[in-house]
Amino acid sequence: MASISPSLHHPCNSRTGFLGKTHGTRPRLFSAGRVGFVRTLVECKESRIGKQPIEVPPNVTLTLEEQFVKAKGPLGELSLSFPGDVKIVKEESGNLRVYKTAETKRANQMHGLFRSSKQKHLRQGHMQAGTTRRTLTDNIIVGVSKGFDKKLQLVGVGYRAAVEGNDLVMNLGFSHPVRMAIPEGLAVKVEENTRITVSGYDKSAIGQFAATIKKWRPPEPYKGKGIRYMDEVVRRKEGKAGKKK
């Protein structure tokens, strides 16, 4: 019997068949209603993000322990824990570098070396990247030294916002104003009554609070009214045509 090359079993090897491009030698299962109409493509792409060193500015103090890093800067202090699949090392230059401790799928995802993408027939591919500890570490260092912000825009007649004390108050067409307490560690600024800027040193907290603001009035697809991110493109729909007389 002819021997099979081990390289054929590598998850990144591919072959092309009736259902399109598939990977490896493991058979793939499809439901009866989806065969021939939906194709799932898994690509193994080596990302250079995980290999890049993390620059540490002089105004940031780092504390490194086993599977733990803490960053303290002029804006605040943040910490991050690491799973056993990766480790963080401080180089002689003062920069940080994240290494894998095992060649597993989980380690690759944590380190940021591979990405999985799913593509569907007649649709744009949707990229899903594994959470990278390298990116999260860089976020806490940039956060405590420079900070982050997220901008939102109120679109709609009579929609207004203002900061009153430690609260963000918005008029969004309800029978009463919406009042939201600003979380500790975040700052909110309102310009021209319709532009909201959420800033701080914790990127995750900024994103969560901005998403909570937006949930009060997500953009509707016909007139575009609602709360949107400044860089967001709202997909519009055409209204129904009136009956012809």
KARA-V826572 format. One record per pair of residues at least 4 apart in sequence whose C-alpha atoms are under 8 Angstrom apart, sorted by sequence separation. I is the first residue (numbers start at 1). J is the second residue. If there is no record, write none. Layout:
I,J / I,J
This chain:
4,8 / 5,9 / 6,10 / 9,13 / 16,20 / 17,21 / 30,34 / 31,35 / 34,38 / 47,51 / 48,52 / 56,60 / 64,68 / 65,69 / 72,76 / 73,77 / 82,86 / 83,87 / 90,94 / 91,95 / 103,107 / 104,108 / 105,109 / 106,110 / 107,111 / 108,112 / 109,113 / 119,123 / 120,124 / 132,136 / 133,137 / 134,138 / 135,139 / 136,140 / 137,141 / 138,142 / 139,143 / 140,144 / 141,145 / 142,146 / 143,147 / 155,159 / 163,167 / 164,168 / 182,186 / 190,194 / 191,195 / 202,206 / 203,207 / 204,208 / 205,209 / 206,210 / 207,211 / 208,212 / 209,213 / 210,214 / 211,215 / 212,216 / 213,217 / 214,218 / 220,224 / 221,225 / 228,232 / 8,13 / 16,21 / 17,22 / 30,35 / 64,69 / 72,77 / 82,87 / 90,95 / 91,96 / 102,107 / 103,108 / 108,113 / 109,114 / 119,124 / 120,125 / 142,147 / 143,148 / 154,159 / 163,168 / 164,169 / 171,176 / 172,177 / 182,187 / 190,195 / 191,196 / 219,224 / 220,225 / 7,13 / 15,21 / 16,22 / 63,69 / 64,70 / 71,77 / 72,78 / 90,96 / 91,97 / 101,107 / 108,114 / 109,115 / 119,125 / 154,160 / 162,168 / 163,169 / 171,177 / 172,178 / 182,188 / 190,196 / 200,206 / 219,225 / 220,226 / 228,234 / 14,21 / 15,22 / 62,69 / 63,70 / 70,77 / 71,78 / 89,96 / 90,97 / 100,107 / 118,125 / 119,126 / 161,168 / 162,169 / 170,177 / 171,178 / 189,196 / 190,197 / 199,206 / 219,226 / 14,22 / 15,23 / 62,70 / 63,71 / 70,78 / 71,79 / 88,96 / 89,97 / 100,108 / 117,125 / 118,126 / 161,169 / 162,170 / 169,177 / 170,178 / 188,196 / 189,197 / 198,206 / 218,226 / 219,227 / 14,23 / 15,24 / 62,71 / 70,79 / 88,97 / 89,98 / 117,126 / 118,127 / 161,170 / 169,178 / 170,179 / 188,197 / 189,198 / 217,226 / 218,227 / 219,228 / 13,23 / 14,24 / 61,71 / 62,72 / 69,79 / 70,80 / 88,98 / 89,99 / 117,127 / 118,128 / 160,170 / 161,171 / 169,179 / 188,198 / 217,227 / 218,228 / 224,234 / 12,23 / 13,24 / 60,71 / 61,72 / 68,79 / 69,80 / 87,98 / 88,99 / 100,111 / 116,127 / 117,128 / 159,170 / 160,171 / 168,179 / 169,180 / 187,198 / 188,199 / 198,209 / 216,227 / 11,23 / 12,24 / 60,72 / 61,73 / 68,80 / 69,81 / 86,98 / 87,99 / 99,111 / 115,127 / 116,128 / 117,129 / 159,171 / 160,172 / 167,179 / 168,180 / 186,198 / 187,199 / 198,210 / 214,226 / 215,227 / 224,236 / 11,24 / 60,73 / 68,81 / 86,99 / 87,100 / 98,111 / 115,128 / 116,129 / 158,171 / 159,172 / 167,180 / 168,181 / 186,199 / 187,200 / 214,227 / 221,234 / 223,236 / 10,24 / 59,73 / 60,74 / 67,81 / 68,82 / 86,100 / 87,101 / 115,129 / 116,130 / 158,172 / 159,173 / 167,181 / 168,182 / 186,200 / 213,227 / 214,228 / 221,235 / 222,236 / 9,24 / 59,74 / 67,82 / 85,100 / 86,101 / 114,129 / 115,130 / 158,173 / 166,181 / 167,182 / 185,200 / 186,201 / 219,234 / 221,236 / 222,237 / 8,24 / 9,25 / 19,35 / 67,83 / 85,101 / 86,102 / 114,130 / 166,182 / 185,201 / 221,237 / 222,238 / 8,25 / 19,36 / 67,84 / 84,101 / 85,102 / 112,129 / 185,202 / 222,239 / 112,130 / 20,39 / 22,41 / 23,42 / 112,131 / 186,205 / 19,39 / 21,41 / 22,42 / 67,87 / 109,129 / 110,130 / 111,131 / 112,132 / 168,188 / 186,206 / 67,88 / 85,106 / 86,107 / 109,130 / 110,131 / 111,132 / 112,133 / 85,107 / 109,131 / 110,132 / 111,133 / 112,134 / 109,132 / 110,133 / 111,134 / 86,110 / 85,110 / 86,111 / 163,188 / 163,189 / 183,209 / 163,190 / 162,190 / 161,190 / 12,43 / 162,193 / 12,44 / 161,193 / 11,44 / 160,193 / 161,194 / 160,194 / 161,195 / 98,133 / 159,194 / 161,196 / 98,134 / 97,134 / 56,94 / 55,94 / 56,95 / 155,194 / 55,95 / 56,96 / 154,194 / 54,95 / 55,96 / 153,194 / 154,195 / 53,95 / 54,96 / 153,195 / 53,96 / 54,97 / 152,195 / 153,196 / 53,97 / 151,195 / 152,196 / 52,97 / 53,98 / 151,196 / 152,197 / 172,217 / 51,97 / 151,197 / 51,98 / 150,197 / 151,198 / 50,98 / 51,99 / 149,197 / 150,198 / 149,198 / 150,199 / 149,199 / 82,133 / 148,199 / 149,200 / 147,199 / 148,200 / 147,200 / 148,201 / 147,201 / 148,202 / 149,203 / 172,226 / 146,201 / 147,202 / 148,203 / 80,136 / 145,201 / 147,203 / 150,206 / 80,137 / 143,200 / 144,201 / 149,206 / 150,207 / 143,201 / 144,202 / 148,206 / 152,210 / 142,201 / 143,202 / 143,203 / 150,210 / 50,111 / 79,140 / 140,201 / 50,112 / 51,113 / 78,140 / 140,202 / 152,214 / 49,112 / 50,113 / 140,203 / 49,113 / 139,203 / 47,112 / 48,113 / 47,113 / 78,144 / 46,113 / 47,114 / 77,144 / 45,113 / 46,114 / 47,115 / 73,141 / 75,143 / 76,144 / 45,114 / 46,115 / 71,140 / 72,141 / 75,144 / 155,224 / 156,225 / 44,114 / 45,115 / 71,141 / 74,144 / 75,145 / 155,225 / 156,226 / 44,115 / 45,116 / 73,144 / 74,145 / 75,146 / 154,225 / 155,226 / 43,115 / 44,116 / 72,144 / 73,145 / 75,147 / 154,226 / 155,227 / 43,116 / 71,144 / 154,227 / 155,228 / 42,116 / 43,117 / 153,227 / 154,228 / 42,117 / 152,227 / 153,228 / 41,117 / 42,118 / 152,228 / 153,229 / 41,118 / 152,229 / 153,230 / 40,118 / 41,119 / 151,229 / 152,230 / 40,119 / 150,229 / 151,230 / 39,119 / 40,120 / 54,134 / 39,120 / 60,141 / 38,120 / 39,121 / 50,132 / 38,121 / 54,137 / 55,138 / 37,121 / 50,134 / 54,138 / 60,144 / 49,134 / 50,135 / 56,141 / 60,145 / 49,135 / 59,145 / 57,145 / 78,202 / 75,200 / 76,201 / 75,201
